[in-house]
Amino acid sequence: MARLYEAVPGLLATMPPREALRAWTRRFIDYATAELGMADALRAVVASGTNRS
């Protein structure tokens, strides 16, 4: 989790805020699926179409 937090300044320094948020979100999803076993829950959210961009 610390790596996710520490990635924020670098992402914001190298890309516009919206792109940085997307990059960070991809990292968070990778973390969640690998570390927390949340793959099924995340797939359900995406499949439901309720996620917003």
C-alpha positions in Angstrom: 0.0 0.0 0.0 2.9 2.3 0.7 4.1 2.0 -2.9 0.7 3.1 -4.1 0.9 6.2 -1.9 4.5 6.9 -2.9 3.7 6.7 -6.6 1.4 9.7 -6.6 4.0 12.5 -6.8 5.8 10.9 -9.7 2.7 10.2 -11.6 1.5 13.8 -11.1 4.9 15.1 -12.1 4.9 13.2 -15.4 1.4 13.4 -16.7 -1.8 15.5 -16.5 -4.0 14.8 -13.4 -6.6 12.8 -15.2 -4.0 10.5 -16.8 -2.2 10.2 -13.5 -5.4 9.1 -11.7 -6.0 6.5 -14.4 -2.4 5.2 -14.0 -2.7 5.1 -10.3 -6.1 3.4 -10.5 -4.5 0.7 -12.7 -1.8 0.2 -10.1 -4.5 0.0 -7.4 -6.4 -2.6 -9.3 -3.2 -4.7 -9.9 -2.5 -4.4 -6.1 -6.1 -5.4 -5.2 -6.2 -8.4 -7.5 -2.8 -9.6 -6.5 -2.7 -8.9 -2.8 -6.3 -8.9 -1.7 -7.9 -11.4 -4.1 -10.5 -8.9 -5.3 -10.5 -9.9 -8.9 -14.1 -11.3 -8.9 -15.5 -8.2 -7.1 -13.7 -5.8 -9.5 -14.9 -7.8 -12.6 -18.5 -7.5 -11.2 -18.2 -3.7 -10.9 -16.8 -3.4 -14.4 -19.4 -5.7 -15.9 -22.3 -3.8 -14.1 -21.5 -0.7 -16.1 -21.7 1.5 -12.9 -18.1 2.6 -13.0 -17.6 6.1 -14.3 -14.8 7.7 -16.1 
